[in-house]
Amino acid sequence: MHSTWLNAFLLIFFVIMNEIRKWLLIINLFVTTYSYSQSVNGFVVDVVTNQKIPFANIYCPIVKTGTLSNENGEYEFHSQSFPVQFVVSHISYQSDTITINTPSDHYTVHLKPAVHELDPVTVSNAGYKLIQQAFDLVNINKNLVYGKAFYRQLTINGKQSTEIQEVVYDIKLSSSKIEGVQIDNARYAKLPSDDKKMYFTFSNFSYLVLAQRAIGQSKPTENTVLFPVRSDVADYYTIRVTNVLSQSNGDKIAELDCHIREDYINPAFSGKVYINMTNYKLVKVHGVISNSLGASINNAKTLTENYVYTVDIDYANQANTTVFSSIRIAVEFDQLIKSTGEKRKDKVSAFLLINEFSNTPTRGKYKPINIHREDLKLIQNAKYNPDFWQNNPVVRRTPLEESTIKAFEQQGVMGNMKFDAQ
């Protein structure tokens, strides 16, 4: 009798334990799934002026992933578990380490402006040495880094937004360039043009961004843009240290004024190069190229002149390698429409934002970057998925101006973003 009760008890016990295990598995699965989908989002702002800080670097050292704030200072960072710790940094501000205990909306990160100090002893001929050390470091680190990138290109003819192209890439990076990309999703729209409107389109502008490299690895030619980060920089540039920015972690960032010598006649960059004086890593490049770069589009109907390119490149440290974290290219030029006598300023701008980093590639083939690559033709082969764009956090963090959206909506091309290569 006693044995029967014992067996019954054990049977009931095992049934209950089995049910508990099932519920624990369900709860664990729910918690894992739930935590994986959680994020922290908000703004990065100047603690003194409360102004939004665009393109601040947000990096989680534990999982080795990161993102950037967009041009409006907005950011969104996903994490599988909490609490999570990430480092927020920007060239003009002191970096800060933030610990977030739970998922959060509208979490504001306040950064203090970097301390400006210029030691006269440091200035003496230091610029050339820093560039040489940064150049050597790039050639030492050969690791590949992978990630996701968001590209947006916008054309403005006069005051009218006339063309937009957006692409989400899987991307492969090395320390000196973008090694290859594959299109994950894309869309394109433009306004119709005629003899009076004469709206220009730029189907191959993405090449200028994707092929960008601020590292001079070969002898300069009339068909290439000269950049100052190269071994023979003293032959082409005058370099001057104009500022030293002290970071909260003790790093010092040198601001170098790089001006092309007057006797150099080929396309060349002039502007600022920022280098970490502690580890000699590139931090940022900002300047202009006063040249058409072969983009002259004069014809019987129009006359264009006064081309100026603006270049902004931000770098991040991933897998012990300094790689691009964002690239922004814009070109402005004057245009005369001969039939109407209208004069206007036209502009095409584009940015590439690497919003996720990884040490492992995604499936598929990364296609190399070359002059014959035209993303617009590739976009035509991509199936348009409106839900992808409406729910994509990177797209939401890089909103278009209302005036731009209305310009396309009024022509009936914004809603479906019809792919049109004509």
N, C-alpha and C positions, 0 to 999 in steps of 0.2 A: 504493500500500500504506500509505504514511504517512498519507494523507488518510483512509483507511478506519478506521485505528486512532484517529485524532483525532476523527472523527465518532462512533465508538463510545464513546470516553471522554466526549465532551460529552453524549451521550445518557444515559449512566449518571450523569454529574454532575447533569444537570437532574432526572432521576428521583429521585435522593437528596435534592436540595435541595427538591423538591416535597414529599417525604415529611416532611422536617424542618419545612417550613412548616406542614404539617397538624398535626404533633405540637405545634409551638409554639402554634398556635391552640387546640388542645385544652387544653394546659397553662394558657394564658392564661385561657381560659374557666373552667377549674377553679379557678384561683387567685382570679379575680374573684368567682366565685360563693361560694367558700369564705370569702374575706375579708369579703364583704358580710354573711354570716350570723354573723360573729363579734361578741362583745360582752365588755364588762367588767361584772362584777357584784360586789356585796359589801355593806358597811355603811359608813355615815357615823357616826362616834362622837366623843364629847368626849375630847380627849387627856388631860384631867385626871382625869375620873371614869370614863371608858370607857363611859359611858352612850350608848345609841343616840340619834341626832338625827333626829327625824321631819321631813319636808317641807323638807329641804335642797335648794337649787337646784343642778342640775348642768347646765352649759352649755358647748357646744363652739363657740367663736367662729368657727372656720374655716368650718364647714358651717352655722352659725347654727341649730342644733337643740339641744334640751335636754330634761331630764326632772326629776323630783323624787324624793327618797327617800320611801318610804311612811311610814305611821304607826309602823312598827317600825324605821325607819332604813335599810331595804333599798333598793338601787338597781340598775338595769340599764341600761347605755348601749351602744347598737349603733354600730358604725363600719365603713365600707367599707374602711378601710386603717389600718395601724399603722406607726409610732407615732401616737398621738392625744393631743391636749392638751385638757383641759377645766377649767373653773373651778367650784369648789364653794363655795357661799356660804349663809349663814343669818343672820338678823337678830341672833342672840345670839352669833355667832362671827365670827372673822376669816376672810375668804375665803382660799382657797388654790388655786394653779394646779398641776394634776397632769399629768404626762406618763406615759402607759402605752405601753410598747414593743411588747407582744404581748397578744393576748386573754387574759383572766384571770378565774378564778373566785375568789370570796371575797377580793376586794381591798378592804382596809379603808382608808378615808380618815379621817385624824385632823384635827379642827379645834380651834384654840385659842379659848377664850372671848374675846369682844370686850372691849376695854379700856373701862372705865366712867370717864367724865370729865364733870364738870358745871361749866362755867365760868359764874360768876355774871353776867358781862357778857353772855354769850350768852342767858341766861334772860329778861332784861327784854323782855316783850311779844313774844318771838320766835315763840311758838306760832301766834298769829293770822297773822303774816306768812308763816310756812312753809306753813300750810294754804292761804292765798290763792295763793301761788306754785305749790303743787302743783296746785291747781284750775285755774289758768291754763294750766299745762303740759299737762294732760289735754285741754283744749279746743283746743290748738294742734296736737297730734299726732293726725291722722285716719287713719293707715295701718291697713289691715286685716291681721290675722294669722290663720292657719289652723292646724289641728292635730287631734290625736286626744285624746279625753278619756274617762276611765273614771269612771262614777258608781256609787256603792253606797249603798243606803238600807236601814236596819235598824230594825225596831220591836221594842221590848221592853216587854211588859206585866208589871209586877212584876219577877220575876226570869226570866221566860220570854221567849225570843226567838220572835216569832210571825210576822214578815213580813220578807222580803228581796226587794229589787229591784236588779238590776245591768244597766247599759247601757254599751255602748261607742259613743261619738258621734264623728262628724266634726263639727268645731266651727269657727265663724267668730267672731272677736273684734275689738273695737275698744278704744280706750283707756278707754271708760267702761262697756262692757257686753258681754254675749254677744249678737251680732247674729243668730245662727241656728245650728241644729244639724240633723243628720240621723242617724238611728239606723243604726249599722252592724250591731250584734247586741245581743240583750237576753234576759233571763230573769227569772222572777218565781215566788215561792212564798210560801204562807202556811199557818198552822195553822187548822183549823176552829174556829169560835166558836159558843157557845150562850148561853143566858140566864145561866148561872152563870159561865162563863169570860169572856165579854164582851171578846174581843180586838179592839182597834181596828185598823183598817187606814187607810193614808194614800195613796190612789191618786194624789193630785195634789201631793204634797209636793215633787216635783222642781221644780215651778214656783218655789218659794221660793229654790232654789239657782240655777237657770238664769236667773231674772229679777233676780238679785242685782246691785246696783250701789251702791257706797259713795260715789258721787259725787252730790251734790245739784244737779240741773240745773233743777229747777222749784220753785215755791212749795209749801211743805209743806201737807199736808191731813190730815184725820183718818183717811184710808184709806191713807196712805203712811207708811213709816218714815223718820224724819229721821236723816240721817248728817251728821257734822261737816265733811266735805270739801266745802265749798260757799262761795260768794262772800260770803254774809251770815252766816258762822259766828258772829260776835260778837253777833248778835241772839239766839242760842239757846243758846250754849255758853260755859262758862268753860274756858279752855285754859291748861294749865301744862306747861312743859317739865320733866320729872322726871328725865331721864337723857340722856346723849349717849354713843353707842357708837362707838368708833373702830375702823375696819376696817383690815386690813393694807395695802390699796391707798391709804390716806390719806383715804377717805371717812368722813364722820361722820354717823351716823344719830341723829336726834332722836326721843326717846320722848315723846309728847305725851299728857297726861292730859286727856280730853275728857268733861266732865260736863254733862248737860243742865240748863238752868236750871229752878228749882223751879216757875215759873209756866207751864211748857209742859206741856200735858195730853195731847197726842196721842202715838202710838207713837214712841219715839226710842231711838237707840243711845247707850250710855255705855260708855267704855272707853279703849283705847289706840289711837293712830294713830302709825305710824312713817314718817318722811319723811327721805330722803337730803338732808342740808344742803348737799351739794356740787352736786347737779344738780336738786334739788327734786322728785325722783320718789317716788311712793308706794312703800313697801316692804311694809307689813303693816297690817292692821286687826284688832283683837281686842277683843271686849267682849260686852255682853249687852243684850237688849231685854226689859224686864219688861212684857209685854203679851200678850194672847191672839191678837192680830192677826186677830181674827175667827174663830179656830179653835175656839171654844167648842162642845163637843159634849154639853151637858147634855140629858137626856131623861128619860122616865119611869123608866128603869132605872138610869141612872148620873148622878153629879154630878162635874164636873171643875172644878178651880180651881188658882190659883197657877202660872200659865204663866210660864216663863222661857226665852227663846231665847238661845243662845250662838252668836256669829258669829266666824269666823276666815277672813280673806281674805289670801292671799299674792299678791304681784305679781312679774312678771318683765319684763325689758326685751327685746323682740323687734322687729326691723325699726324700731329707734328709737322704739318705742311701748311704753308701760307697760301691760301687760295682765294679766288674772288668770292665775295659775299653779295655784292651788288655792282651793277654796271649801268651807268646812265649816260646816254649820248643824245645830244640835240644839235640840230643844224638850223640856222636862221639865214634867210637871204631875202634880198629885195627883188620884187617882180614887177615888170611893166607889161600890161596887156595892150598890145599895139592897136587893136581894133577900137578899144574904148578909151585908151589913154589912162586907164586906172593903174595907180601905183599902190602897192601894198607890201607888207612884210609877211612872208610865209615861214612856217616852221614845222618841222617834223621832229618828234621826240620819242625816245623809247627807253625803257628800263628793263633790266633783268634782275629779278630778286630771287636769290637762292634761299628758300624758306625752310628747307630741311636738309640736314647733312647725314650721311651714312658712310660706313666703311665697306659696305657690300653693294654690288650692282643689282639692278632689277633685271627681270627677264627681258629679252629682246636685244636687238643690236643697236649700239650707239653709233650713229653715222657721223663721220668726221666733218669738220667745218671747211668749206672751200667757197670760192667766189661764185661758183655755179649753183650753189644751194639757194633755192627759193622756197621759203616756208609756205608762201601763199599757194604754190602749186600742191604742196603736200597737204595743206589744210583742205583743199578741195576734195581730197580722198578720205577725209575724216568725217565720221558720222556726227552730226550736230546733236548734242544732248543738253537741252535747256536746263534740266534739273541739276546737272553737274555745275553749271555756272551760278545758279541761284544759291546752291548749298555749299559752294567752295569757300572755305574760310579765308584763303589768301585773297580771292577776288573781293570778298566782302570787306577786307581790311585795306583795299586799295580802291576806294570808290571813285567813280567818275563824277565830275562836276555836273550839276543839274542842267546847266546850259548845254553841255556836250550831249547829254542824253536827249534833251529836247530837240537838238539839231537833227539827230538821226531819226527820232520818232516822227517828226514832222514830215519827213520824206518816206516814212513807212519802211525803213530798213533796220530799225533797232530791234523790233520785236522778234523777228525770226533770224536776224543776223545772217542773212543769206550770203553764201559764199559766191563772190563774183570777182573774177580775175580780170575783167575787161576794164 
